[in-house]
C-alpha cells in the first residue's frame, strides 16, 4: 500500500467506528510562516519540491542535449532517452500536430512546461510519503488555467490585433439578429468557460482520485486491524479496489496532463486562426 499511511491512525474513532476521508485532507496544518501571506503547509511543500526537481531534471536533460549536439559520437543513456521521448511527445504529438511546426515550436516551451508540471504534480498523489496530488487544491490548477488564458488572448491579439475580439464575439457570416444570441454565448465559452473548465476538470479529477484512494486504503487498514472474524475478509476486497484505483489514478494523472496541454494547444490554434 502506497497511499495514505499518514491517515491510518485516524481510521477508527474512539468508539471503534470507521472514520471516512473528508475534505480536511486538503487543508493540512501550516508548517511555516503561519499567519502571513506566505504560509506553507504540506501541499505547498510538495509543490516546491516538485518545482525544484523539475528544474534539476530539465537542467540535466538540457546539459546532455548540449553534449549530444557538440559530439556526434554521443550515445544517449536511459535517463536521456526518457527525456527525449517525453519532449518529442509534446513537440510532435501535441504542438506540431495541432499548431504546425512554426507555431508549434514557438509555443513549445509553454506546452512542455504545462505538460510536465501537471504530470509531476498529479503523480505526487501516488508517491509514498507525499500521498496527495499537488493539483488537488484549486490554487495550482487555477494559476495554470489563468496562464493559458493570458497566452491564448495574447496570441490572438498579436496575430490579429484588436479585431481578434470582434471576430471572437461576432463570428462572420451570421444574420445581424443572431448576434443577440450568439455573442453572449461566444463571450462565455471563450473568455469565461475555457479557464473555468480547465481549472475544474483538473481539480476535481485529482480531488476525487485522492478521496477514492484514501477510502480504499484506510478501509483496508480498518478491516484488517480493527475488526475480527469474517469481517476481516472485507479487507481483502478493499485492498483489491485500492490496487485498481491506484492504477486508475496513474492513468488519470497522465491523461489529465495530456488533456490540459492539448486543450491549451487547441485554444492557441483557435486564436491564431483567421476565423475563430
PADO-922804 format. One line per field, with one value per atom (N, C-alpha, C): residue number from 1; atom name; x, y, z. Coordinates in steps of 0.001 Angstrom, whole numbers, plus 500000, padded with zeros to 6 digits. Layout:
BEGIN
num: [NUM|...] $
atome: [CA|...] $
u: [X|...] $
v: [Y|...] $
w: [Z|...] $
This chain:
BEGIN
num: [1|1|1|2|2|2|3|3|3|4|4|4|5|5|5|6|6|6|7|7|7|8|8|8|9|9|9|10|10|10|11|11|11|12|12|12|13|13|13|14|14|14|15|15|15|16|16|16|17|17|17|18|18|18|19|19|19|20|20|20|21|21|21|22|22|22|23|23|23|24|24|24|25|25|25|26|26|26|27|27|27|28|28|28|29|29|29|30|30|30|31|31|31|32|32|32|33|33|33|34|34|34|35|35|35|36|36|36|37|37|37|38|38|38|39|39|39|40|40|40|41|41|41|42|42|42|43|43|43|44|44|44|45|45|45|46|46|46|47|47|47|48|48|48|49|49|49|50|50|50|51|51|51|52|52|52|53|53|53|54|54|54|55|55|55|56|56|56|57|57|57|58|58|58|59|59|59|60|60|60|61|61|61|62|62|62|63|63|63|64|64|64|65|65|65|66|66|66|67|67|67|68|68|68|69|69|69|70|70|70|71|71|71|72|72|72|73|73|73|74|74|74|75|75|75|76|76|76|77|77|77|78|78|78|79|79|79|80|80|80|81|81|81|82|82|82|83|83|83|84|84|84|85|85|85|86|86|86|87|87|87|88|88|88|89|89|89|90|90|90|91|91|91|92|92|92|93|93|93|94|94|94|95|95|95|96|96|96|97|97|97|98|98|98|99|99|99|100|100|100|101|101|101|102|102|102|103|103|103|104|104|104|105|105|105|106|106|106|107|107|107|108|108|108|109|109|109|110|110|110|111|111|111|112|112|112|113|113|113|114|114|114|115|115|115|116|116|116|117|117|117|118|118|118|119|119|119|120|120|120|121|121|121|122|122|122|123|123|123|124|124|124|125|125|125|126|126|126|127|127|127|128|128|128|129|129|129|130|130|130|131|131|131|132|132|132|133|133|133|134|134|134|135|135|135|136|136|136|137|137|137|138|138|138|139|139|139|140|140|140|141|141|141|142|142|142|143|143|143|144|144|144|145|145|145|146|146|146|147|147|147|148|148|148|149|149|149|150|150|150|151|151|151|152|152|152|153|153|153|154|154|154|155|155|155|156|156|156|157|157|157|158|158|158|159|159|159|160|160|160|161|161|161|162|162|162|163|163|163|164|164|164|165|165|165|166|166|166|167|167|167|168|168|168|169|169|169|170|170|170|171|171|171|172|172|172|173|173|173|174|174|174|175|175|175|176|176|176|177|177|177|178|178|178|179|179|179|180|180|180|181|181|181|182|182|182|183|183|183|184|184|184|185|185|185|186|186|186|187|187|187|188|188|188|189|189|189|190|190|190|191|191|191|192|192|192|193|193|193|194|194|194|195|195|195|196|196|196|197|197|197|198|198|198|199|199|199|200|200|200|201|201|201|202|202|202|203|203|203|204|204|204|205|205|205|206|206|206|207|207|207|208|208|208|209|209|209|210|210|210|211|211|211|212|212|212|213|213|213|214|214|214|215|215|215|216|216|216|217|217|217|218|218|218|219|219|219|220|220|220|221|221|221|222|222|222|223|223|223|224|224|224|225|225|225|226|226|226|227|227|227|228|228|228|229|229|229|230|230|230|231|231|231|232|232|232|233|233|233|234|234|234|235|235|235|236|236|236|237|237|237|238|238|238|239|239|239|240|240|240|241|241|241|242|242|242|243|243|243|244|244|244|245|245|245|246|246|246|247|247|247|248|248|248|249|249|249|250|250|250|251|251|251|252|252|252|253|253|253|254|254|254|255|255|255|256|256|256|257|257|257|258|258|258|259|259|259|260|260|260|261|261|261|262|262|262|263|263|263|264|264|264|265|265|265|266|266|266|267|267|267|268|268|268|269|269|269|270|270|270|271|271|271|272|272|272|273|273|273|274|274|274|275|275|275|276|276|276] $
atome: [N|CA|C|N|CA|C|N|CA|C|N|CA|C|N|CA|C|N|CA|C|N|CA|C|N|CA|C|N|CA|C|N|CA|C|N|CA|C|N|CA|C|N|CA|C|N|CA|C|N|CA|C|N|CA|C|N|CA|C|N|CA|C|N|CA|C|N|CA|C|N|CA|C|N|CA|C|N|CA|C|N|CA|C|N|CA|C|N|CA|C|N|CA|C|N|CA|C|N|CA|C|N|CA|C|N|CA|C|N|CA|C|N|CA|C|N|CA|C|N|CA|C|N|CA|C|N|CA|C|N|CA|C|N|CA|C|N|CA|C|N|CA|C|N|CA|C|N|CA|C|N|CA|C|N|CA|C|N|CA|C|N|CA|C|N|CA|C|N|CA|C|N|CA|C|N|CA|C|N|CA|C|N|CA|C|N|CA|C|N|CA|C|N|CA|C|N|CA|C|N|CA|C|N|CA|C|N|CA|C|N|CA|C|N|CA|C|N|CA|C|N|CA|C|N|CA|C|N|CA|C|N|CA|C|N|CA|C|N|CA|C|N|CA|C|N|CA|C|N|CA|C|N|CA|C|N|CA|C|N|CA|C|N|CA|C|N|CA|C|N|CA|C|N|CA|C|N|CA|C|N|CA|C|N|CA|C|N|CA|C|N|CA|C|N|CA|C|N|CA|C|N|CA|C|N|CA|C|N|CA|C|N|CA|C|N|CA|C|N|CA|C|N|CA|C|N|CA|C|N|CA|C|N|CA|C|N|CA|C|N|CA|C|N|CA|C|N|CA|C|N|CA|C|N|CA|C|N|CA|C|N|CA|C|N|CA|C|N|CA|C|N|CA|C|N|CA|C|N|CA|C|N|CA|C|N|CA|C|N|CA|C|N|CA|C|N|CA|C|N|CA|C|N|CA|C|N|CA|C|N|CA|C|N|CA|C|N|CA|C|N|CA|C|N|CA|C|N|CA|C|N|CA|C|N|CA|C|N|CA|C|N|CA|C|N|CA|C|N|CA|C|N|CA|C|N|CA|C|N|CA|C|N|CA|C|N|CA|C|N|CA|C|N|CA|C|N|CA|C|N|CA|C|N|CA|C|N|CA|C|N|CA|C|N|CA|C|N|CA|C|N|CA|C|N|CA|C|N|CA|C|N|CA|C|N|CA|C|N|CA|C|N|CA|C|N|CA|C|N|CA|C|N|CA|C|N|CA|C|N|CA|C|N|CA|C|N|CA|C|N|CA|C|N|CA|C|N|CA|C|N|CA|C|N|CA|C|N|CA|C|N|CA|C|N|CA|C|N|CA|C|N|CA|C|N|CA|C|N|CA|C|N|CA|C|N|CA|C|N|CA|C|N|CA|C|N|CA|C|N|CA|C|N|CA|C|N|CA|C|N|CA|C|N|CA|C|N|CA|C|N|CA|C|N|CA|C|N|CA|C|N|CA|C|N|CA|C|N|CA|C|N|CA|C|N|CA|C|N|CA|C|N|CA|C|N|CA|C|N|CA|C|N|CA|C|N|CA|C|N|CA|C|N|CA|C|N|CA|C|N|CA|C|N|CA|C|N|CA|C|N|CA|C|N|CA|C|N|CA|C|N|CA|C|N|CA|C|N|CA|C|N|CA|C|N|CA|C|N|CA|C|N|CA|C|N|CA|C|N|CA|C|N|CA|C|N|CA|C|N|CA|C|N|CA|C|N|CA|C|N|CA|C|N|CA|C|N|CA|C|N|CA|C|N|CA|C|N|CA|C|N|CA|C|N|CA|C|N|CA|C|N|CA|C|N|CA|C|N|CA|C|N|CA|C|N|CA|C|N|CA|C|N|CA|C|N|CA|C|N|CA|C|N|CA|C|N|CA|C|N|CA|C|N|CA|C|N|CA|C|N|CA|C|N|CA|C|N|CA|C|N|CA|C|N|CA|C|N|CA|C|N|CA|C|N|CA|C|N|CA|C|N|CA|C|N|CA|C|N|CA|C|N|CA|C|N|CA|C|N|CA|C|N|CA|C|N|CA|C|N|CA|C|N|CA|C|N|CA|C|N|CA|C|N|CA|C|N|CA|C|N|CA|C|N|CA|C|N|CA|C|N|CA|C|N|CA|C|N|CA|C|N|CA|C|N|CA|C|N|CA|C|N|CA|C|N|CA|C|N|CA|C|N|CA|C] $
u: [500851|500000|500878|500664|501479|500737|499486|498681|498184|498367|497698|498091|499355|499812|499661|499732|499662|498293|497252|495909|495435|496255|495804|495478|496197|495940|494565|493951|492637|491529|491839|490844|489696|489987|488956|488819|487560|487314|487486|487249|487398|486425|485294|484302|484488|485582|485860|485163|484470|483772|484741|484352|485200|485044|486164|486152|486502|485551|485836|486680|487285|488065|487159|487710|486958|487788|487171|487883|488973|489008|490071|491453|491517|492801|493479|492666|493206|493559|493412|493755|494627|495834|496728|497196|497769|498228|499372|499434|500508|501816|502869|504170|505079|505075|505951|505165|505593|505065|503558|503081|501653|501228|500044|499516|500016|500789|501297|500806|500887|500507|501403|502539|503484|503405|502268|502094|502290|503009|503340|502823|502026|501591|502215|501779|502403|502204|501049|500794|501696|501881|502765|504215|504616|505965|506150|505105|505163|505337|504591|504713|506114|506667|508020|509043|508866|509772|509729|508531|508389|508953|508760|509305|510828|511464|512918|513364|512664|513023|512891|511843|511664|512773|513154|514242|515538|515845|517064|516990|515823|515650|515876|515253|515399|516795|517428|518813|519718|519501|520314|520066|518789|518482|519102|518955|519488|521007|521648|523105|523543|522820|523187|522805|521742|521406|522514|523086|524170|525409|525688|526809|526566|525321|524976|525135|524803|524925|526381|527251|528655|529459|529034|529783|528895|529230|528420|528427|529443|529564|528787|528075|527363|526225|526161|525096|524241|522947|522113|521877|521912|521602|520106|519711|518295|517680|518408|517903|517653|518621|518474|517393|517255|516253|514841|514640|513330|513006|513986|513777|513438|514157|513903|512519|512106|510771|509687|509840|508848|508773|509925|509950|509466|509845|509381|507885|507343|505898|505153|505586|504929|505138|506335|506674|505922|505961|505397|503914|503516|502144|501161|501678|500774|500998|502219|502483|502402|503198|503223|501920|501323|500100|498964|498907|497795|498160|499353|499736|500615|501116|502090|503488|504493|505869|506273|505941|506386|505772|504453|503790|503972|504096|504329|505634|506707|507998|507963|507164|507054|506469|505471|504818|505255|506267|506717|507178|507927|508324|507123|506075|504878|504209|504025|503329|504113|505429|506266|506185|506221|506112|504785|503708|502381|502298|502724|502588|503364|504622|505445|505100|504682|504284|503015|502000|500749|500979|501758|502025|502730|503787|504549|503710|502947|502119|500992|500489|499459|500018|501216|501791|502192|502270|502627|501575|500371|499341|499609|500553|500866|502236|502918|504263|504192|504715|504701|505377|504753|505282|504713|504294|503632|502115|501644|500290|499156|499427|498349|498812|497941|498297|498366|499426|499595|498584|497882|496846|495445|495352|494041|493491|494219|493759|493760|492772|492462|493568|494458|495445|496245|496888|497750|496963|495877|495089|494609|494208|493722|494837|496019|497140|497501|497518|497874|496789|495531|494440|494489|494800|494918|496096|497195|498350|497968|497237|496763|495861|494953|494026|494790|495763|496541|497301|497859|498678|497825|496652|495882|495231|494942|494484|495624|496804|497986|498261|498179|498449|497439|496164|495147|495314|495621|495791|497034|498107|499335|499154|498356|498164|497164|496148|495052|494767|495499|495185|493889|493295|492067|490875|491028|489943|489746|490729|490571|489314|489091|487921|486642|486674|485497|485148|486158|485903|485465|486038|485680|484250|483823|482491|481416|481829|480872|481331|481132|481564|480968|481792|481290|480330|479431|478538|477180|476905|475613|474695|473377|472438|472568|472407|472608|471792|470505|469736|470303|471029|471570|472637|473289|474345|473815|472521|471921|472046|471945|472066|473497|474169|475485|476575|476576|477660|477791|476702|476867|477393|476949|477418|478911|479341|480759|481604|481093|481831|482006|480921|481000|481925|481773|482547|484025|484355|485753|486487|485862|486572|486245|485238|484872|485016|484340|484288|485614|486415|487698|488577|488903|489728|489023|487694|486957|486976|486704|486672|488061|489094|490459|490758|490367|490619|489833|488528|487645|487924|488190|488438|489640|490741|491951|491751|491189|490990|490133|488982|488034|488543|489237|489791|490804|491651|492657|492052|491075|490419|489666|488872|488095|489015|490079|491026|491655|492018|492603|491607|490357|489357|489107|489091|488889|490039|491249|492397|492440|492109|492036|491016|489851|488777|489183|489787|490134|491223|492308|493415|493091|492379|492028|490998|490067|489112|489828|490832|491621|492297|492910|493567|492557|491400|490376|489913|489611|489117|490177|491433|492495|492872|492795|493338|492295|491084|490079|488834|488843|487731|488285|487388|487823|486799|487098|486199|486115|484950|484760|484793|484547|484561|485926|486979|488321|488484|487670|487787|487431|486618|486300|487559|488561|489811|490489|490347|490937|490268|488934|488204|488591|488669|489039|490489|491343|492731|492800|491959|491889|491427|490401|489924|491012|491765|492825|493889|494260|495250|494704|493435|492831|492738|492338|492227|493594|494645|495995|496400|496146|496442|495596|494321|493432|493887|494327|494795|496064|496920|498106|497698|496717|496221|495616|494804|494161|495199|496251|497295|497945|498267|498871|497854|496634|495599|495261|495185|494852|495967|497217|498325|498208|497867|497691|496504|495371|494162|494387|495009|495268|496150|497175|498110|497475|496723|496121|495040|494291|493285|493945|495052|495809|496247|496706|497150|495990|494853|493671|493224|493246|492864|493828|495110|496082|495812|495498|495220|493994|492959|491769|492062|492936|493292|494108|494941|495802|495089|493997|493275|492672|492471|491913|490488|489707|488360|488283|487738|487737|486401] $
v: [498812|500000|501226|502098|503294|504554|504414|505611|505804|507030|507473|506741|506391|505787|506775|508052|509063|509187|508678|508829|507561|506494|505232|505366|506258|506411|507009|507624|508237|507419|506166|505338|505004|504641|504253|505313|505606|506560|505925|506726|506228|505091|505095|504042|502858|502837|501740|501846|502952|503135|503607|503400|503776|505260|505962|507379|507532|507913|508060|509298|509386|510587|511798|512976|514218|515236|516380|517451|518079|517733|518246|517796|516692|516221|517288|518147|519135|520452|520485|521677|521285|520783|520365|521560|521267|522318|523115|524389|525260|524840|524713|524309|525510|526434|527612|528884|529984|531324|531429|530808|530862|532300|532658|533996|535024|534592|535507|535049|535918|535503|534402|534134|533135|531831|531596|530384|529139|528171|526950|525747|524924|523664|522513|521286|520119|520129|520559|520579|521599|522748|523755|523266|522561|521989|520989|520191|519235|519976|521050|521838|522403|522932|523483|522397|521237|520118|519690|519546|519130|520189|521458|522525|522431|522218|522091|520863|519749|518524|518698|519396|519622|520511|521534|522406|521618|520798|519980|518980|518367|517377|517980|519113|519736|520312|520759|521210|520051|518889|517718|517280|517284|516927|517927|519225|520250|520150|519848|519721|518565|517472|516315|516539|517282|517630|518474|519377|520221|519383|518393|517490|516703|516249|515484|516332|517606|518497|518721|518794|519098|517868|516686|515452|514493|514260|513394|511943|511571|510182|509910|510914|510775|509769|508817|507818|508061|508388|508691|507458|507658|506586|506530|505701|505552|506847|507541|508807|509798|509933|510867|510420|509115|508580|508888|508764|509108|510570|511446|512863|513135|512487|512688|512193|511061|510537|511493|511969|512877|514194|514780|516061|515935|514848|514639|514364|513742|513505|514834|515749|517058|517822|517752|518533|518037|516727|516196|515864|515213|514729|515780|516843|517887|519196|519742|521064|521056|520210|520194|519658|518701|518089|519097|520027|520984|522341|522833|524188|524249|523106|523128|523353|523181|523220|524615|525656|527008|527469|527475|527920|526908|525621|524611|524831|525107|525393|526718|527653|528956|528835|527990|527830|526558|525886|524638|524797|525841|525986|526021|526749|526812|525452|524785|523497|522430|522451|521497|521739|523010|523343|522882|523139|522731|521223|520488|519035|518408|518750|518103|518594|519848|520345|519655|519608|518956|517476|516820|515399|515149|515895|515683|516007|517090|517465|516468|515857|514824|513559|513172|511904|511911|513095|513114|512415|512267|511546|510065|509536|508112|507818|508847|508675|508515|507413|507224|508393|508855|509966|511308|511411|512631|512443|511428|510911|511871|512943|513820|514571|514655|515368|516857|517484|518924|519741|519088|519759|519516|518894|518592|519738|520839|522082|523147|524013|524841|525793|526181|527206|526945|525774|525466|525296|524510|524438|525807|526669|527999|528842|528820|529601|529146|527833|527327|527638|527600|527948|529433|530284|531719|531989|531269|531421|531041|529943|529536|530595|531133|532175|533393|533849|535028|534778|533584|533300|533211|532556|532458|533795|534652|536004|536800|536681|537367|536911|535605|535075|535610|535674|536172|537640|538451|539883|540161|539415|539637|539251|538205|537745|538610|539120|539799|541207|541667|542964|542907|544074|544126|543516|543271|542601|541164|540638|539303|539226|540245|540240|540366|541191|541351|540034|539355|538092|537012|537030|536027|536201|537439|537714|537819|538177|538343|537514|536204|535345|535832|535959|536489|535511|536102|535283|535024|535560|535335|536534|536296|537423|538273|539583|540514|540170|539794|539477|538301|537401|536229|536588|537727|538114|538388|538704|538885|537612|536470|535172|534663|534813|534197|534900|536233|536976|536664|536654|536259|534832|533931|532546|532481|533207|533216|533829|534886|535513|534540|533868|532913|531748|531191|529993|530298|531466|531784|532393|533337|534122|533739|532923|532518|531002|530244|528794|528098|528632|527969|527884|528996|528866|528143|528327|527661|526147|525676|524229|523609|524331|523833|523624|524599|524516|523392|523367|522425|520993|520774|519410|518791|519533|519022|518879|519887|519880|518708|518531|517517|516107|515890|514557|514167|515108|514811|514732|515574|515552|514247|513866|512625|511412|511432|510316|510144|511243|511177|510573|511032|510529|509036|508586|507156|506322|506796|506059|506073|507219|507294|506293|506293|505410|503949|503575|502170|501686|502454|502012|502103|503156|503268|502216|501877|500807|499467|499236|498004|497914|498999|499031|498790|499391|499247|497798|497181|495798|494834|495057|494148|494310|495537|495798|496185|496501|496936|496045|494982|494030|492632|491689|490295|489393|488111|487134|487302|486975|487036|488461|489427|490815|491210|490568|490886|490583|489663|489297|490463|491393|492554|493353|493239|493943|493487|492211|491708|492362|492525|493163|494624|495345|496761|496933|495944|496011|495881|494997|494850|496157|496772|498056|499118|499101|500084|499948|498713|498485|498937|498613|499006|500525|501184|502642|503308|502669|503211|503214|502099|502029|503027|503135|504074|505507|505817|507166|507490|506494|506689|507065|506331|506638|508034|508373|509683|510799|510588|511601|511931|510896|511111|511724|511203|511681|513150|513557|514944|515893|515460|516279|516458|515375|515443|516324|516142|516909|518405|518757|520172|520773|520040|520553|520635|519610|519603|520667|520911|521971|523342|523531|524774|524969|523894|523958|524281|523674|523943|525393|525916|527313|528251|527916|528719|528651|527467|527303|528121|528116|528898|530393|530838|532247|532680|531781|532114|531990|531243|531024|532330|532391|533610|533828|532759|532860|531996|532490|531818|531108] $
w: [500000|500000|500000|499014|498874|499248|499650|499802|501221|501733|502942|504206|504322|505572|506721|506402|507444|508079|507432|507993|508676|508688|509258|510747|511416|512837|513108|512080|512245|511614|511212|510543|511464|512695|513649|514726|515083|516139|517503|518532|519897|520204|519508|519727|518792|518039|517131|515794|515532|514257|513186|511939|510815|510513|510368|510015|508535|507691|506258|505983|504813|504466|504307|504541|504420|503641|503362|502674|503534|504814|505688|505230|504470|503942|503087|502456|501528|502217|503536|504311|505496|505216|506309|507128|508281|509183|508559|508927|508457|509134|508333|508848|509073|508131|508207|507908|508529|508246|508471|509513|509808|510097|509581|509785|508811|507807|506780|505413|504386|503029|502469|503137|502652|503449|504092|504889|504023|504566|503829|504603|503922|504505|503720|503996|503362|501845|501376|499932|499243|499869|499282|499273|500316|500331|499192|498931|497823|496504|496324|495095|494930|496006|495938|495631|496244|495989|494533|493989|492593|491657|491983|491156|491086|492245|492274|491489|491666|490950|489442|488994|487558|487004|487760|487311|487172|488163|488113|486966|486787|485735|484354|484098|482784|482594|483675|483554|483140|483753|483416|481976|481559|480175|479196|479486|478593|478490|479591|479591|478697|478786|477960|476493|476246|474866|474247|475049|474564|474250|475102|474842|473557|473363|472165|470917|471026|469871|469480|470475|470211|469819|470282|469999|469228|468003|467153|467628|468390|468834|470125|470618|471889|471761|472707|472734|473979|473823|474988|475854|477173|478094|478355|479321|479607|480104|480970|481503|480386|479484|478382|477420|477240|476321|476813|478114|478694|478423|478601|478338|476883|475978|474557|474165|474713|474399|474889|476133|476686|475937|475645|474955|473514|472854|471475|471422|472472|472519|472534|473381|473449|472142|471609|470413|469180|468948|467706|467825|468924|469038|469538|470132|470636|469887|469966|469389|467865|467221|465755|465172|465824|465309|465217|466158|466209|465632|465942|465551|464311|463874|462802|463355|462512|463007|463481|462728|463079|464397|464479|465707|466835|466478|467499|468228|467478|468107|468871|468388|469042|470450|470601|471900|472628|472106|472716|474163|474519|475932|476878|476499|477330|477443|476315|476311|477063|476915|477638|479140|479533|480957|481530|480809|481279|481426|480400|480420|481575|481706|482728|484126|484256|485576|486046|485197|485585|485857|485013|485214|486538|486807|488044|489273|489220|490359|490590|489520|489658|490308|489891|490339|491811|492427|493845|494703|494187|494918|495035|494252|494271|494874|495341|495886|497402|497944|499405|500124|501180|501938|501522|500262|499787|499837|499113|499298|498979|498264|497821|496578|495585|494361|494631|494159|494378|493582|492649|491862|492424|493590|494168|495013|495094|495719|494626|494629|493460|493046|493939|493628|492374|492295|491156|489855|489830|488584|488111|489048|488670|488070|488678|488153|486747|486502|485184|484161|484580|483675|483304|484273|484007|483068|483262|482367|480943|480790|479473|478863|479675|479224|478716|479487|479106|477808|477659|476483|475224|475292|474049|473682|474663|474339|473706|474292|473741|472307|472073|470737|469731|470129|469222|468904|469923|469708|468879|469141|468370|466910|466657|465289|464523|465222|464509|465013|466031|466599|467389|467610|468397|467665|466357|465624|466102|466854|467433|468288|469117|469988|469168|468115|467263|466585|466043|465355|466325|467538|468536|469016|469175|469716|468640|467426|466332|465132|465175|464055|462744|461710|460426|459757|458931|458124|458727|459915|460554|460326|460255|460193|461449|461294|462405|463647|463536|464750|465546|464870|465555|466579|466398|467336|468744|468842|470163|470984|470314|470977|470969|469830|469643|470444|470476|471129|472615|473407|474819|474989|474102|474171|473868|472840|472480|473587|474211|475314|476472|476847|477951|477623|476435|476090|475910|475350|475058|476241|476920|477921|479369|479571|480931|481105|480245|480449|480166|479269|478987|480227|480884|482095|483226|483333|484410|484230|483024|482789|482898|482468|482652|484132|484937|486378|487020|486775|487460|487030|485746|485267|485974|486006|486655|488156|488774|490223|490670|490050|490515|490262|489145|488904|489968|490342|491361|492755|493043|494352|494566|493581|493706|493748|492937|492961|494325|494954|496307|497298|497252|498191|497994|496746|496481|497042|496859|497370|498896|499481|500944|501464|500858|501312|501201|500085|499849|500798|500917|501758|503245|503630|505047|505442|504520|504807|504933|504086|504185|505552|505958|507268|508393|508267|509311|509437|508301|508345|508874|508531|508951|510424|510950|512280|513329|512907|513874|513890|513118|513126|513308|513513|513650|512977|512967|512362|510851|510310|508860|508320|509191|508739|508195|508701|508226|506740|506213|504807|503878|504399|503577|503250|504106|503854|502575|502248|501002|499795|499887|498791|498616|499747|499640|499190|499515|499051|497531|496972|495510|494878|495472|494972|495069|496161|496347|495256|494947|493894|492541|492270|490996|490881|491966|491942|491796|492326|492167|490697|490008|488576|487792|488186|487506|487727|488948|489245|488466|488250|487425|486005|485466|484119|484064|485061|485098|485197|485970|486125|484782|484025|482706|481751|481775|480859|481105|482368|482669|482246|482349|481850|480340|479659|478200|477831|478511|478198|478426|479548|479836|478755|478347|477339|475968|475581|474242|474139|475214|475177|475076|475773|475637|474195|473571|472180|471245|471479|470655|470799|472035|472236|471514|471526|470789|469287|468805|467380|466964|467805|467501|467519|468422|468483|467270|466768|465634|464299|464245|463005|462493|461208|460606|461100|461220|461743|462975|464091|465363|465542] $
